[in-house]
Amino acid sequence: MSRKIRIVLRPIGELQAEIFEEKNPRTAEAVWNSLPLEGKVNRWGDEIYFEIPLKLGRENAQQIVEVGDIAYWPPGNALCIFFGPTPSSKGDEPRAYSPVNVFGKIIGDPTVLKKLRTGDLIRIERI
């Protein structure tokens, strides 16, 4: 089962995504129950992240992710969205700074996130 979310990105518009419960059910449920979430974007290569008011541990955490993956980063209490290589990447693979709990995926083209800058506003809400 998956649940749909809307990601509102100021100033570039909106994206949709799905939250998947199969891989990391505790993380997916905690994020879903905390929506809506909003904050200011931080950029780290082709990853955006922002701190959220959840403190979760690792759950099937992984460092190598896919373009479009949405994850929770336990050390930073942050929600991350990957759309290309990061400073930790080897080649073109997206790679988190340290293992993350992947719980969702962007629907469509996540590379529009390249237009975001540190300090831009993000809001994630249920559809």
C-alpha angles and dihedrals in degrees: 000000000000133000125212126233136184120226111204111200120189119236101010106050135243141323131188127223142174128236111217119206098189101079103036107011098169092051093045092050094046093050093045091050092050096053133156097058127172140174148130119297122245118196125215108172107299094345129091123199140170134185117258130191095255128104108198132159128227118296116183085329121191135184100205111067138169132254107273096025118143115206146167116239108210100199092053099033085231140142112229133195119195123207104159143334122341129200087270094053125115104213118327098332117116108239127184121226088244132352117307135192106245110210107154150023135220114245108224129001113348093184089087083080087076086081092064121100132198108279097030114130124253130187126184119197141163120266 
